[in-house]
Amino acid sequence: MKRESGIGGDRTALTENRETVFRVVKFAQLIKAMIDTPIFNKDGDLVLSTEKRVRDLEDAAKGIPLPA
């Protein structure tokens, strides 16, 4: 099977690159969400909702395959 090429280059490579960029962006968004998640309140006590947030982010991260 012949791959289409031209000004846009190889379409298969373009699709793979888009998927890789999508995964990396999603992973970066998860990291940012973790950084923005408060761990302690102003009094230094553990924020109870943090555990649930961490579990939600962990579940989301499992759905993003890392590029090989």
Distance bins in CASP14 RR format, pairs under 12 A and 6 or more apart:
PFRMAT RR
TARGET T0000
AUTHOR 0000-0000-0000
RMODE 2
METHOD distances of the structure
MODEL  1
1 11 0 0 0 0 0 1 0 0 0 0 0
1 12 0 0 0 0 0 1 0 0 0 0 0
2 10 0 0 0 0 0 1 0 0 0 0 0
2 11 0 0 0 0 0 1 0 0 0 0 0
2 12 0 0 0 0 0 1 0 0 0 0 0
3 9 0 0 0 0 1 0 0 0 0 0 0
3 10 1 0 1 0 0 0 0 0 0 0 0
3 11 1 0 0 1 0 0 0 0 0 0 0
3 12 1 0 1 0 0 0 0 0 0 0 0
3 13 0 0 0 0 1 0 0 0 0 0 0
3 14 0 0 0 0 0 1 0 0 0 0 0
3 15 0 0 0 0 0 1 0 0 0 0 0
3 16 0 0 0 0 0 1 0 0 0 0 0
4 10 1 0 0 1 0 0 0 0 0 0 0
4 11 1 0 1 0 0 0 0 0 0 0 0
4 12 0 0 0 0 1 0 0 0 0 0 0
4 13 0 0 0 0 0 1 0 0 0 0 0
4 14 0 0 0 0 1 0 0 0 0 0 0
4 15 0 0 0 0 0 1 0 0 0 0 0
5 11 1 0 0 1 0 0 0 0 0 0 0
5 12 0 0 0 0 1 0 0 0 0 0 0
5 13 0 0 0 0 1 0 0 0 0 0 0
5 14 0 0 0 0 0 1 0 0 0 0 0
6 13 0 0 0 0 0 1 0 0 0 0 0
6 14 0 0 0 0 0 1 0 0 0 0 0
7 14 0 0 0 0 0 1 0 0 0 0 0
8 14 1 0 0 1 0 0 0 0 0 0 0
8 15 0 0 0 0 0 1 0 0 0 0 0
8 17 0 0 0 0 0 1 0 0 0 0 0
9 15 0 0 0 0 0 1 0 0 0 0 0
9 17 0 0 0 0 0 1 0 0 0 0 0
10 16 0 0 0 0 1 0 0 0 0 0 0
10 17 0 0 0 0 1 0 0 0 0 0 0
11 17 0 0 0 0 0 1 0 0 0 0 0
11 18 0 0 0 0 0 1 0 0 0 0 0
12 18 0 0 0 0 0 1 0 0 0 0 0
12 19 0 0 0 0 0 1 0 0 0 0 0
13 19 0 0 0 0 0 1 0 0 0 0 0
13 20 0 0 0 0 0 1 0 0 0 0 0
14 20 0 0 0 0 0 1 0 0 0 0 0
14 21 0 0 0 0 0 1 0 0 0 0 0
15 21 0 0 0 0 0 1 0 0 0 0 0
15 22 0 0 0 0 0 1 0 0 0 0 0
16 22 0 0 0 0 0 1 0 0 0 0 0
16 23 0 0 0 0 0 1 0 0 0 0 0
16 67 0 0 0 0 1 0 0 0 0 0 0
16 68 0 0 0 0 0 1 0 0 0 0 0
17 23 0 0 0 0 0 1 0 0 0 0 0
17 24 0 0 0 0 0 1 0 0 0 0 0
17 67 0 0 0 0 0 1 0 0 0 0 0
18 24 0 0 0 0 0 1 0 0 0 0 0
18 25 0 0 0 0 0 1 0 0 0 0 0
18 67 0 0 0 0 0 1 0 0 0 0 0
19 25 0 0 0 0 0 1 0 0 0 0 0
19 26 0 0 0 0 0 1 0 0 0 0 0
19 64 0 0 0 0 0 1 0 0 0 0 0
19 65 0 0 0 0 1 0 0 0 0 0 0
19 66 0 0 0 0 0 1 0 0 0 0 0
19 67 0 0 0 0 1 0 0 0 0 0 0
19 68 0 0 0 0 0 1 0 0 0 0 0
20 26 0 0 0 0 0 1 0 0 0 0 0
20 27 0 0 0 0 0 1 0 0 0 0 0
20 64 0 0 0 0 0 1 0 0 0 0 0
20 65 0 0 0 0 0 1 0 0 0 0 0
20 66 0 0 0 0 1 0 0 0 0 0 0
20 67 1 0 1 0 0 0 0 0 0 0 0
20 68 0 0 0 0 1 0 0 0 0 0 0
21 27 0 0 0 0 0 1 0 0 0 0 0
21 28 0 0 0 0 0 1 0 0 0 0 0
21 67 0 0 0 0 1 0 0 0 0 0 0
22 28 0 0 0 0 0 1 0 0 0 0 0
22 29 0 0 0 0 0 1 0 0 0 0 0
22 64 0 0 0 0 1 0 0 0 0 0 0
22 65 0 0 0 0 0 1 0 0 0 0 0
22 67 0 0 0 0 0 1 0 0 0 0 0
23 29 0 0 0 0 0 1 0 0 0 0 0
23 30 0 0 0 0 0 1 0 0 0 0 0
23 61 0 0 0 0 0 1 0 0 0 0 0
23 63 0 0 0 0 1 0 0 0 0 0 0
23 64 1 0 1 0 0 0 0 0 0 0 0
23 65 1 0 0 1 0 0 0 0 0 0 0
23 66 1 0 0 1 0 0 0 0 0 0 0
23 67 1 0 1 0 0 0 0 0 0 0 0
23 68 0 0 0 0 0 1 0 0 0 0 0
24 30 0 0 0 0 0 1 0 0 0 0 0
24 31 0 0 0 0 0 1 0 0 0 0 0
24 64 0 0 0 0 1 0 0 0 0 0 0
24 65 0 0 0 0 0 1 0 0 0 0 0
24 66 0 0 0 0 1 0 0 0 0 0 0
24 67 1 0 0 1 0 0 0 0 0 0 0
25 31 0 0 0 0 0 1 0 0 0 0 0
25 32 0 0 0 0 0 1 0 0 0 0 0
25 64 0 0 0 0 1 0 0 0 0 0 0
25 67 0 0 0 0 0 1 0 0 0 0 0
26 32 0 0 0 0 0 1 0 0 0 0 0
26 33 0 0 0 0 0 1 0 0 0 0 0
26 57 0 0 0 0 0 1 0 0 0 0 0
26 60 0 0 0 0 1 0 0 0 0 0 0
26 61 0 0 0 0 1 0 0 0 0 0 0
26 62 0 0 0 0 0 1 0 0 0 0 0
26 63 0 0 0 0 1 0 0 0 0 0 0
26 64 1 0 1 0 0 0 0 0 0 0 0
26 65 0 0 0 0 0 1 0 0 0 0 0
26 66 0 0 0 0 0 1 0 0 0 0 0
26 67 0 0 0 0 0 1 0 0 0 0 0
27 33 0 0 0 0 0 1 0 0 0 0 0
27 34 0 0 0 0 0 1 0 0 0 0 0
27 57 0 0 0 0 0 1 0 0 0 0 0
27 60 0 0 0 0 1 0 0 0 0 0 0
27 61 1 0 0 1 0 0 0 0 0 0 0
27 62 0 0 0 0 0 1 0 0 0 0 0
27 63 0 0 0 0 0 1 0 0 0 0 0
27 64 1 0 1 0 0 0 0 0 0 0 0
27 65 0 0 0 0 0 1 0 0 0 0 0
27 66 1 0 0 1 0 0 0 0 0 0 0
27 67 0 0 0 0 1 0 0 0 0 0 0
28 34 0 0 0 0 0 1 0 0 0 0 0
28 35 0 0 0 0 0 1 0 0 0 0 0
28 61 0 0 0 0 0 1 0 0 0 0 0
28 64 0 0 0 0 0 1 0 0 0 0 0
29 35 0 0 0 0 0 1 0 0 0 0 0
29 36 0 0 0 0 0 1 0 0 0 0 0
29 57 0 0 0 0 1 0 0 0 0 0 0
29 60 0 0 0 0 1 0 0 0 0 0 0
29 61 0 0 0 0 0 1 0 0 0 0 0
29 64 0 0 0 0 1 0 0 0 0 0 0
30 36 0 0 0 0 0 1 0 0 0 0 0
30 37 0 0 0 0 0 1 0 0 0 0 0
30 53 0 0 0 0 0 1 0 0 0 0 0
30 54 0 0 0 0 0 1 0 0 0 0 0
30 56 0 0 0 0 0 1 0 0 0 0 0
30 57 1 0 1 0 0 0 0 0 0 0 0
30 58 0 0 0 0 1 0 0 0 0 0 0
30 59 0 0 0 0 0 1 0 0 0 0 0
30 60 1 0 1 0 0 0 0 0 0 0 0
30 61 1 0 1 0 0 0 0 0 0 0 0
30 62 0 0 0 0 0 1 0 0 0 0 0
30 63 0 0 0 0 0 1 0 0 0 0 0
30 64 1 0 0 1 0 0 0 0 0 0 0
30 66 0 0 0 0 0 1 0 0 0 0 0
31 37 0 0 0 0 0 1 0 0 0 0 0
31 57 0 0 0 0 1 0 0 0 0 0 0
31 60 0 0 0 0 0 1 0 0 0 0 0
31 61 0 0 0 0 1 0 0 0 0 0 0
31 64 0 0 0 0 0 1 0 0 0 0 0
32 57 0 0 0 0 0 1 0 0 0 0 0
33 50 0 0 0 0 0 1 0 0 0 0 0
33 53 1 0 0 1 0 0 0 0 0 0 0
33 54 0 0 0 0 1 0 0 0 0 0 0
33 56 0 0 0 0 1 0 0 0 0 0 0
33 57 1 0 1 0 0 0 0 0 0 0 0
33 58 0 0 0 0 0 1 0 0 0 0 0
33 60 0 0 0 0 1 0 0 0 0 0 0
33 61 0 0 0 0 1 0 0 0 0 0 0
34 50 0 0 0 0 0 1 0 0 0 0 0
34 53 0 0 0 0 1 0 0 0 0 0 0
34 54 1 0 0 1 0 0 0 0 0 0 0
34 55 0 0 0 0 0 1 0 0 0 0 0
34 56 0 0 0 0 0 1 0 0 0 0 0
34 57 1 0 1 0 0 0 0 0 0 0 0
34 58 0 0 0 0 1 0 0 0 0 0 0
34 60 0 0 0 0 0 1 0 0 0 0 0
34 61 0 0 0 0 1 0 0 0 0 0 0
35 53 0 0 0 0 0 1 0 0 0 0 0
35 57 0 0 0 0 0 1 0 0 0 0 0
36 50 0 0 0 0 0 1 0 0 0 0 0
36 53 0 0 0 0 1 0 0 0 0 0 0
36 57 0 0 0 0 0 1 0 0 0 0 0
37 47 0 0 0 0 1 0 0 0 0 0 0
37 49 0 0 0 0 1 0 0 0 0 0 0
37 50 1 0 1 0 0 0 0 0 0 0 0
37 51 0 0 0 0 0 1 0 0 0 0 0
37 52 0 0 0 0 0 1 0 0 0 0 0
37 53 1 0 1 0 0 0 0 0 0 0 0
37 54 1 0 0 1 0 0 0 0 0 0 0
37 55 0 0 0 0 0 1 0 0 0 0 0
37 56 0 0 0 0 1 0 0 0 0 0 0
37 57 1 0 0 1 0 0 0 0 0 0 0
37 58 0 0 0 0 0 1 0 0 0 0 0
38 44 0 0 0 0 0 1 0 0 0 0 0
38 45 0 0 0 0 0 1 0 0 0 0 0
38 46 0 0 0 0 1 0 0 0 0 0 0
38 47 1 0 1 0 0 0 0 0 0 0 0
38 48 0 0 0 0 0 1 0 0 0 0 0
38 49 0 0 0 0 1 0 0 0 0 0 0
38 50 1 0 0 1 0 0 0 0 0 0 0
38 51 0 0 0 0 0 1 0 0 0 0 0
38 53 0 0 0 0 1 0 0 0 0 0 0
38 54 0 0 0 0 0 1 0 0 0 0 0
39 45 0 0 0 0 0 1 0 0 0 0 0
39 46 1 0 0 1 0 0 0 0 0 0 0
39 47 1 0 0 1 0 0 0 0 0 0 0
39 48 0 0 0 0 0 1 0 0 0 0 0
39 49 0 0 0 0 0 1 0 0 0 0 0
39 50 1 0 1 0 0 0 0 0 0 0 0
39 51 0 0 0 0 1 0 0 0 0 0 0
39 53 0 0 0 0 1 0 0 0 0 0 0
39 54 0 0 0 0 1 0 0 0 0 0 0
40 46 1 0 0 1 0 0 0 0 0 0 0
40 47 1 0 0 1 0 0 0 0 0 0 0
40 48 0 0 0 0 0 1 0 0 0 0 0
40 50 0 0 0 0 1 0 0 0 0 0 0
41 47 1 0 1 0 0 0 0 0 0 0 0
41 48 0 0 0 0 1 0 0 0 0 0 0
41 49 0 0 0 0 0 1 0 0 0 0 0
41 50 0 0 0 0 1 0 0 0 0 0 0
46 54 0 0 0 0 0 1 0 0 0 0 0
47 53 0 0 0 0 1 0 0 0 0 0 0
47 54 0 0 0 0 0 1 0 0 0 0 0
48 54 0 0 0 0 0 1 0 0 0 0 0
49 55 0 0 0 0 0 1 0 0 0 0 0
49 56 0 0 0 0 0 1 0 0 0 0 0
50 56 0 0 0 0 0 1 0 0 0 0 0
50 57 0 0 0 0 0 1 0 0 0 0 0
51 57 0 0 0 0 0 1 0 0 0 0 0
51 58 0 0 0 0 0 1 0 0 0 0 0
52 58 0 0 0 0 0 1 0 0 0 0 0
52 59 0 0 0 0 0 1 0 0 0 0 0
53 59 0 0 0 0 0 1 0 0 0 0 0
53 60 0 0 0 0 0 1 0 0 0 0 0
54 60 0 0 0 0 0 1 0 0 0 0 0
54 61 0 0 0 0 0 1 0 0 0 0 0
55 61 0 0 0 0 0 1 0 0 0 0 0
55 62 0 0 0 0 0 1 0 0 0 0 0
56 62 0 0 0 0 0 1 0 0 0 0 0
57 63 0 0 0 0 0 1 0 0 0 0 0
57 64 0 0 0 0 0 1 0 0 0 0 0
58 64 0 0 0 0 0 1 0 0 0 0 0
END
